[in-house]
């Protein structure tokens, strides 16, 4: 088993990685814009989730994971066992968000707005989302949802995350993103991202999302529409993380609505 320690980057090195200005690598926005979003929308419609391979470089993934030890980057820390959420812990970032986290949030949002609005229309929800993330955040803040929700999760052996939905208030963007920051089979064993889907009058369907280091999972926050013989109906989805058997696992969660 490889060593699990993450190297802490200097502030200047982390900043250059986050904004992509000091390397020849495509920026986060360029990588996001290059994604086959038509396929992502098809996958989301078909199963409630999609994978964006290699959205982050290994160095970027390490830089984000290394932030966990820097308390000044966060507004709060949650120990899951204290609340019955599972085992392990996570921290919510504070504003201003680290540049890479902000870039992920603002670059992916416009590509997800079409599917979000289509889902709401198909589910009979009259709420529509603006094309710009800043406008949506302003809507959240006007309603009292002012606390940032992007978060960094850390798991050690025996840790897990119970099935849940990240709602946080009245205004909920129906899709979110999680990026795996460590390599399965090298940095940790176990700890799969899992989802369940509950269709009316049917047994619950379980899904395991295949992720490698730097991959992003895009998935439904709460509900999504499904086509039936009599038109669309809603299915409920939850997500969690199975038990970690060894090593350490970090994930960054990008949630587009803020919390009350």
C-alpha positions as CSV (number, residue, x, y, z in Angstrom):
1,X,0.0,0.0,0.0
2,X,1.3,3.4,-0.9
3,X,1.9,6.2,1.6
4,X,-1.3,8.2,2.2
5,X,0.1,11.5,3.3
6,X,-0.6,14.5,1.1
7,X,2.1,17.2,0.6
8,X,1.0,20.7,1.4
9,X,1.7,23.1,-1.4
10,X,2.9,26.6,-0.8
11,X,0.3,29.3,-1.3
12,X,1.8,30.5,-4.6
13,X,2.0,26.9,-6.0
14,X,-1.5,26.1,-4.9
15,X,-2.8,29.3,-6.5
16,X,-1.1,28.6,-9.8
17,X,-2.6,25.1,-9.9
18,X,-6.0,26.4,-9.0
19,X,-6.3,29.1,-11.7
20,X,-4.2,27.2,-14.3
21,X,-2.1,30.3,-15.2
22,X,1.4,28.9,-14.5
23,X,1.2,25.8,-16.6
24,X,0.4,24.7,-20.1
25,X,-2.5,22.6,-18.9
26,X,-6.0,23.6,-20.0
27,X,-7.8,25.7,-17.4
28,X,-10.7,24.3,-15.5
29,X,-13.1,26.3,-17.7
30,X,-11.4,24.9,-20.8
31,X,-11.6,21.4,-19.5
32,X,-15.3,21.8,-18.5
33,X,-16.2,23.3,-21.8
34,X,-14.6,20.4,-23.6
35,X,-16.8,17.8,-21.9
36,X,-19.3,16.0,-24.0
37,X,-22.3,17.6,-22.3
38,X,-24.8,16.0,-24.6
39,X,-23.7,12.6,-23.4
40,X,-23.7,13.9,-19.8
41,X,-27.3,15.0,-20.2
42,X,-28.2,11.6,-21.8
43,X,-26.6,9.7,-18.8
44,X,-28.3,11.9,-16.3
45,X,-31.7,11.3,-17.9
46,X,-31.1,7.6,-18.1
47,X,-29.7,6.8,-14.7
48,X,-29.5,10.0,-12.6
49,X,-25.7,10.3,-12.8
50,X,-22.8,10.8,-15.2
51,X,-19.0,10.7,-14.9
52,X,-16.5,13.4,-16.1
53,X,-13.2,11.6,-16.4
54,X,-10.0,13.3,-15.3
55,X,-11.6,16.7,-14.6
56,X,-8.8,17.4,-12.2
57,X,-5.1,16.6,-12.5
58,X,-3.4,14.6,-9.8
59,X,-1.6,17.7,-8.6
60,X,-4.9,19.6,-8.4
61,X,-6.5,16.8,-6.5
62,X,-3.6,16.7,-4.0
63,X,-3.8,20.5,-3.6
64,X,-7.5,20.4,-2.7
65,X,-7.1,17.4,-0.3
66,X,-4.2,19.2,1.4
67,X,-6.6,22.1,2.3
68,X,-8.3,19.9,4.9
69,X,-5.5,20.7,7.4
70,X,-5.9,24.5,6.9
71,X,-8.8,25.6,9.1
72,X,-8.8,29.1,7.7
73,X,-10.3,27.8,4.5
74,X,-13.5,26.6,6.2
75,X,-16.6,27.9,8.0
76,X,-17.4,24.7,10.0
77,X,-16.4,21.1,10.6
78,X,-18.9,18.2,11.0
79,X,-18.0,14.9,12.7
80,X,-20.5,12.5,11.2
81,X,-20.8,10.1,14.1
82,X,-22.1,12.9,16.4
83,X,-25.2,13.4,14.2
84,X,-25.9,9.9,13.0
85,X,-24.6,10.6,9.5
86,X,-22.1,7.8,9.5
87,X,-18.4,7.9,10.4
88,X,-15.7,10.3,9.1
89,X,-15.9,14.1,8.9
90,X,-16.2,17.0,6.5
91,X,-15.7,20.7,6.4
92,X,-17.7,23.4,4.6
93,X,-15.6,26.0,2.8
94,X,-16.1,29.6,3.7
95,X,-16.4,32.6,1.3
96,X,-14.3,33.5,-0.6
97,X,-14.0,30.0,-2.0
98,X,-10.5,28.7,-3.0
99,X,-10.0,29.7,-6.7
100,X,-10.1,26.1,-7.9
101,X,-13.4,25.4,-6.1
102,X,-14.9,28.6,-7.3
103,X,-13.8,27.8,-10.9
104,X,-15.4,24.3,-10.7
105,X,-18.7,25.7,-9.4
106,X,-19.0,28.6,-11.9
107,X,-17.7,26.7,-15.0
108,X,-19.9,23.7,-14.6
109,X,-23.2,25.4,-13.6
110,X,-24.1,26.8,-17.1
111,X,-23.7,23.4,-18.6
112,X,-26.1,21.9,-16.1
113,X,-28.8,24.6,-16.2
114,X,-30.4,23.1,-19.4
115,X,-30.9,19.7,-17.8
116,X,-32.0,21.3,-14.5
117,X,-34.7,23.4,-16.2
118,X,-35.8,20.4,-18.3
119,X,-36.1,18.2,-15.2
120,X,-38.2,20.9,-13.4
121,X,-40.5,21.3,-16.4
122,X,-41.0,17.5,-16.7
123,X,-41.7,17.2,-13.0
124,X,-44.2,20.1,-13.0
125,X,-42.0,22.4,-11.0
126,X,-42.4,26.0,-12.1
127,X,-39.0,27.2,-10.8
128,X,-36.4,27.9,-13.5
129,X,-32.7,28.6,-13.1
130,X,-30.8,31.5,-14.5
131,X,-27.9,30.8,-16.9
132,X,-25.4,32.5,-14.7
133,X,-24.4,31.0,-11.3
134,X,-24.0,34.4,-9.6
135,X,-27.6,35.2,-10.4
136,X,-28.8,32.0,-8.8
137,X,-26.6,32.6,-5.7
138,X,-28.1,36.0,-5.4
139,X,-31.6,34.3,-5.4
140,X,-30.4,32.0,-2.6
141,X,-29.0,34.9,-0.6
142,X,-32.2,37.0,-0.9
143,X,-34.1,34.0,0.6
144,X,-31.7,33.8,3.5
145,X,-29.6,30.9,2.1
146,X,-26.2,32.6,2.6
147,X,-23.8,29.9,3.8
148,X,-21.6,28.4,1.2
149,X,-22.1,24.6,0.7
150,X,-19.0,23.3,-1.2
151,X,-17.3,20.9,1.2
152,X,-14.3,18.7,1.6
153,X,-14.8,15.2,3.0
154,X,-12.2,13.0,4.7
155,X,-12.5,9.3,5.5
156,X,-10.2,6.9,7.4
157,X,-10.6,3.1,7.9
158,X,-14.1,2.0,9.1
159,X,-15.6,5.4,8.0
160,X,-18.7,5.6,5.8
161,X,-21.4,8.1,4.8
162,X,-25.0,7.2,5.2
163,X,-27.4,7.7,2.3
164,X,-28.6,11.3,2.2
165,X,-29.7,14.3,0.1
166,X,-28.0,17.7,0.2
167,X,-31.0,20.1,0.2
168,X,-30.2,22.9,2.7
169,X,-33.2,25.2,2.0
170,X,-36.0,26.2,-0.2
171,X,-33.9,26.9,-3.3
172,X,-32.3,23.7,-4.5
173,X,-30.3,23.2,-7.7
174,X,-31.3,19.6,-8.7
175,X,-27.8,18.4,-9.7
176,X,-24.4,18.4,-7.8
177,X,-20.9,17.2,-8.4
178,X,-18.4,15.2,-6.3
179,X,-14.7,14.8,-7.3
180,X,-12.6,12.0,-6.0
181,X,-9.2,13.2,-4.8
182,X,-7.4,9.9,-4.1
183,X,-6.8,6.8,-6.1
184,X,-8.8,3.6,-5.4
185,X,-6.6,0.6,-4.9
186,X,-3.6,2.7,-4.2
187,X,-4.5,5.3,-1.6
188,X,-7.5,3.5,-0.1
189,X,-9.7,0.3,-0.4
190,X,-13.4,0.3,-0.2
191,X,-15.2,3.6,0.0
192,X,-17.3,3.5,-3.1
193,X,-19.7,6.3,-4.0
194,X,-23.1,4.7,-4.0
195,X,-26.6,5.9,-5.0
196,X,-30.0,4.5,-4.6
197,X,-33.1,5.2,-6.7
198,X,-36.6,4.7,-5.5
199,X,-39.3,4.4,-8.1
200,X,-43.0,4.3,-7.1
201,X,-44.3,0.8,-6.2
202,X,-40.9,-0.7,-7.0
203,X,-38.0,-2.0,-4.9
204,X,-35.0,0.3,-4.4
205,X,-32.2,0.2,-7.1
206,X,-28.6,0.5,-5.9
207,X,-25.8,1.9,-8.1
208,X,-22.0,2.1,-7.6
209,X,-20.4,5.0,-9.4
210,X,-17.0,4.1,-10.9
211,X,-14.5,6.8,-10.0
212,X,-10.7,7.2,-10.3
213,X,-8.6,10.0,-8.9
214,X,-9.6,13.3,-10.5
215,X,-12.9,12.0,-11.9
216,X,-16.1,13.9,-11.2
217,X,-19.5,12.4,-10.6
218,X,-22.5,14.5,-11.6
219,X,-25.7,13.3,-10.0
220,X,-29.2,14.2,-8.9
221,X,-29.5,15.9,-5.6
222,X,-33.0,14.7,-4.7
223,X,-35.5,13.9,-7.5
224,X,-35.4,13.4,-11.3
225,X,-38.0,12.7,-13.9
226,X,-38.4,9.3,-15.6
227,X,-40.5,8.6,-18.6
228,X,-43.3,6.1,-18.2
229,X,-46.1,4.7,-20.4
230,X,-48.4,7.5,-19.1
231,X,-45.8,10.3,-19.2
232,X,-43.2,11.5,-16.8
233,X,-43.1,10.6,-13.1
234,X,-40.6,11.4,-10.3
235,X,-38.0,9.1,-8.8
236,X,-36.1,9.8,-5.5
237,X,-32.4,9.4,-5.3
238,X,-30.0,9.4,-2.3
239,X,-26.2,9.1,-2.2
240,X,-23.5,7.9,0.3
241,X,-20.2,6.3,0.6
242,X,-19.6,2.6,1.6
243,X,-17.2,1.6,4.4
244,X,-13.5,2.4,3.9
245,X,-11.4,-0.7,4.6
246,X,-7.9,0.9,4.5
247,X,-6.1,4.1,3.7
248,X,-7.5,7.6,3.4
249,X,-10.1,9.0,1.0
250,X,-10.9,12.7,0.2
251,X,-13.7,14.0,-1.9
252,X,-14.7,17.6,-2.8
253,X,-18.4,18.2,-3.1
254,X,-19.7,21.0,-5.4
255,X,-23.2,22.0,-4.4
256,X,-24.7,24.9,-6.4
257,X,-27.2,26.3,-3.9
258,X,-26.2,27.8,-0.6
259,X,-27.6,26.9,2.9
260,X,-30.0,28.7,5.2
